[in-house]
Amino acid sequence: MRFKLEGATIAAPTTTGTASTVESASEVSVLNNSTTAYAVTIVTAASGTVIGTITLAGGERVNIVKDRAHALYSANAAVMLTPINTRVS
C-alpha cells in the first residue's frame, strides 16, 4: 500500500489521559514493535470516551482511519504511531 508520511513516528502513550491525536492525523499507521500482543484504543479525546479497541499481534501493522480530534493509546509503548495519508497518487 502506498502512503505519504505526514509526521514523525511516536511511541504510543500508555494511558487514556495521555492519549495522542498523532498530530491530528485522520490516518495512522500503527506498528506493534514487539513479539507480544497489545491492545490499541481510540478515544474521543485524551481521557475521553472509548470508541473502540483492537489487539495487534506482535509485529503486526495496521492503518487506522479516525477523526482528527480522536486520540490513541496502547497497553505498551512498544506500539508505534505514525501519521500517514493513503490518498496519494
Helices and strands as residue ranges (DSSP letters): E 4-5, E 10-11, G 16-18, E 27-32, E 38-43, E 50-56, E 61-65, E 71-74, E 79-85
